[in-house]
Amino acid sequence: MKKYILYGGILLSLVIFGSAPVYADSYAFGNTGSAPLAELTLTLSNGGTTQTLTLYATDQGWFSPTPGVSNVSTNTNYIVGTVDGAVYNDFFTFDLSSVTGTVTSATLGITQGSAVFNYVTQSLAFGGSSCTSATLDNPAANSTCDNLENYVSWNVPSDLAGTLELIPLDLDSAAVEAINGPNDGDFSVVGSLETCSPPHCPVEKSGGKTGITTIGMDYEAPASLTGVPEPSGLLLLGTGLVFLFFLRKL
């Protein structure tokens, strides 16, 4: 009799708690609101001479296509990835008014935050923005922004820890062309989660765009994200202890 009661209690616990959707977070650069501004280091060719110019972000932050998730323009935290099923993209904007001559190379520098990927098999993509810098800084309008093309991909190293170390990311020729070419006086880079290992990432899909399309992955709308069925350890433990207590009384 005791055996059947115990089995029944375990089964009931799994049914109640084991099917609840749990989202596995996959993000980088959390808690970066007080981190130094991102840098853009340019190599310039001007009149036969070569010089280096470092620009600091005039604006940086994050935006999300997830309904109900919004930011404020004064927040400089640049988290990127997924948290509780919501998708976060980050952005960095630089003022090009002091740039003279022709840019021959560009390196984006981002400071590590105090929080990094929970899972180390992911990579990030940083690309050109589909929106103007003014739109990126507007929480009421930036949810539809995206990265048009990939300037650089970065595999998150397994030993990455929360420090103020600068991560240098060499941007490709498309980024250099965008800096040299016609622009509104600003240069913006949008970062997004590029690859990940299921189930620690948004749902990968094919077909039409229903959420936000990033380099290498098409995200479904967050409302359609599939949670990972995982039992709640504490609740299961508590339920088991209760049944053990009653077994001692039988």
C-alpha positions in Angstrom: 0.0 0.0 0.0 2.8 2.4 0.9 4.5 1.7 -2.4 1.5 2.6 -4.4 1.0 5.8 -2.5 4.6 6.9 -3.0 4.4 6.1 -6.8 1.2 8.0 -7.1 2.7 11.0 -5.3 5.7 11.1 -7.6 3.5 10.8 -10.7 1.3 13.6 -9.5 4.3 15.9 -8.9 5.6 15.3 -12.4 2.2 16.0 -13.9 1.7 19.3 -12.0 5.2 20.7 -12.0 7.0 18.9 -14.8 5.1 20.3 -17.7 5.5 24.0 -16.8 7.5 25.8 -19.5 10.8 27.1 -18.4 12.9 29.3 -20.6 16.7 28.8 -20.6 18.5 32.2 -20.7 21.1 32.7 -23.3 22.6 36.2 -23.1 25.8 38.2 -23.0 26.7 41.7 -21.6 24.2 41.7 -18.8 24.5 44.4 -16.1 26.5 46.7 -18.3 24.6 49.9 -17.5 27.7 51.3 -15.7 30.3 49.8 -18.2 32.5 52.1 -20.3 31.1 53.2 -23.6 31.8 51.1 -26.7 34.7 52.1 -28.9 35.2 52.3 -32.6 38.8 52.4 -33.7 39.4 53.6 -37.3 42.5 53.5 -39.5 42.5 56.5 -41.8 44.3 57.3 -45.0 44.6 61.0 -45.5 46.9 62.8 -48.0 49.3 59.9 -48.0 49.5 59.6 -44.3 47.9 57.0 -42.0 46.5 57.7 -38.7 44.3 56.1 -36.0 41.2 57.6 -34.6 39.1 56.2 -31.7 35.5 57.2 -31.3 33.3 56.5 -28.3 29.6 55.6 -28.6 27.3 58.6 -28.5 24.5 56.2 -27.8 24.2 52.5 -26.8 21.6 50.2 -25.4 19.2 47.4 -26.2 15.8 47.0 -27.9 13.4 44.1 -28.1 10.8 42.8 -30.6 9.0 41.1 -27.7 5.6 42.6 -27.0 5.5 44.2 -23.6 9.3 44.5 -23.3 10.5 48.1 -23.6 13.5 50.1 -22.6 14.2 53.8 -21.9 16.5 55.9 -24.0 18.8 56.8 -21.0 19.6 53.1 -20.3 23.1 52.3 -21.6 22.9 48.6 -20.7 23.7 46.5 -23.9 22.4 43.1 -23.0 21.9 40.8 -26.0 20.3 37.3 -26.3 17.3 35.8 -24.7 15.9 36.1 -21.1 12.7 34.5 -20.0 11.7 33.9 -23.6 12.2 37.5 -24.6 14.6 38.5 -27.4 17.1 41.3 -26.8 19.3 43.0 -29.4 21.9 45.6 -28.5 23.1 48.6 -30.5 26.0 51.1 -30.6 26.0 54.4 -32.4 29.1 56.6 -33.3 29.3 60.2 -34.5 31.4 60.3 -37.7 31.6 64.1 -37.9 35.3 64.1 -36.8 36.3 61.6 -39.4 38.4 63.0 -42.3 40.0 61.0 -45.0 39.3 57.4 -46.1 38.7 54.7 -43.5 40.7 51.6 -44.3 39.8 49.5 -41.3 37.4 49.5 -38.3 37.4 47.7 -35.0 34.5 47.7 -32.6 35.5 47.5 -28.9 32.9 46.3 -26.3 33.6 45.9 -22.6 32.6 42.6 -21.0 29.8 42.8 -18.5 29.3 41.1 -15.2 27.1 38.5 -16.8 27.8 36.4 -19.8 26.3 33.4 -21.7 24.8 30.7 -19.5 25.8 28.3 -22.3 29.2 28.7 -24.1 28.3 27.3 -27.5 26.6 30.4 -28.8 27.9 33.2 -31.0 26.9 36.8 -31.6 26.5 38.7 -34.9 27.1 42.4 -35.2 25.8 44.1 -38.3 24.5 47.2 -39.9 21.3 48.7 -38.7 18.0 48.8 -40.7 17.0 51.9 -38.7 18.5 55.4 -38.3 20.3 56.2 -35.1 17.4 58.4 -34.0 15.0 55.4 -34.4 17.3 53.1 -32.5 17.2 55.5 -29.6 13.4 55.7 -29.6 11.9 52.9 -27.5 8.5 53.6 -29.1 9.8 52.8 -32.6 12.9 50.6 -32.4 11.2 47.2 -31.8 11.1 46.7 -35.6 14.8 47.4 -36.1 17.1 44.7 -37.4 20.7 44.1 -38.6 20.9 44.2 -42.4 24.1 42.4 -42.9 26.8 40.8 -40.8 29.9 42.8 -40.1 31.5 40.3 -37.7 30.6 37.1 -35.9 32.0 36.4 -32.4 32.1 33.0 -30.7 31.8 33.5 -27.0 34.8 31.9 -25.3 34.2 29.4 -22.5 36.4 31.4 -20.1 34.7 34.7 -20.6 34.1 36.2 -17.2 32.6 39.5 -15.9 35.5 42.0 -16.2 36.1 45.4 -17.7 38.4 43.9 -20.4 37.7 45.3 -23.9 36.7 42.8 -26.6 38.1 43.9 -30.0 36.0 42.9 -33.0 37.4 43.6 -36.4 34.6 44.7 -38.7 34.6 43.6 -42.4 34.8 45.6 -45.6 31.0 46.1 -45.7 31.3 48.1 -42.4 34.2 50.1 -43.8 32.2 50.9 -46.9 29.2 52.0 -44.8 31.4 54.3 -42.8 32.9 55.8 -46.0 29.7 55.8 -48.0 26.7 58.1 -47.8 25.3 58.1 -44.2 23.4 60.5 -41.9 26.6 61.4 -40.0 26.3 58.4 -37.7 27.4 54.8 -37.9 25.4 52.2 -35.9 26.0 48.5 -35.2 23.3 46.1 -34.1 24.2 43.0 -32.2 22.1 39.8 -31.9 22.2 36.2 -30.9 23.5 34.3 -34.0 23.7 30.7 -33.1 22.9 28.6 -30.0 22.3 25.0 -28.9 18.6 24.1 -28.4 16.8 24.3 -26.1 18.8 27.2 -24.8 17.7 29.6 -27.6 14.6 30.9 -29.3 12.7 28.6 -31.6 14.4 28.2 -35.0 11.9 28.3 -37.8 11.5 28.4 -41.6 9.1 30.4 -43.7 7.8 33.9 -43.2 9.1 36.3 -40.6 7.0 36.5 -37.5 9.4 38.0 -35.1 12.8 39.4 -35.8 15.3 38.1 -38.4 18.9 38.0 -37.3 22.0 36.8 -39.1 21.8 33.0 -39.2 18.5 32.6 -37.4 14.9 33.5 -37.9 13.2 34.0 -34.5 9.6 33.3 -34.0 7.4 35.8 -32.3 8.1 35.4 -28.5 4.5 34.5 -27.9 5.2 31.3 -29.9 8.3 30.4 -28.1 8.3 26.8 -26.8 9.3 26.4 -23.2 11.6 23.7 -22.2 9.7 21.2 -20.0 11.8 20.9 -16.8 10.6 19.7 -13.3 10.9 22.3 -10.6 13.5 20.8 -8.2 12.4 22.5 -5.1 8.7 21.8 -5.6 9.4 18.1 -6.3 11.6 17.9 -3.2 8.9 19.4 -1.1 6.2 17.2 -2.4 8.4 14.1 -1.9 9.0 15.1 1.8 5.3 15.5 2.4 4.6 12.0 1.0 7.4 10.5 3.1 5.9 12.1 6.2 2.5 10.5 5.5 4.2 7.1 4.8 5.7 7.2 8.2 2.2 7.6 9.7 0.8 4.6 7.8 
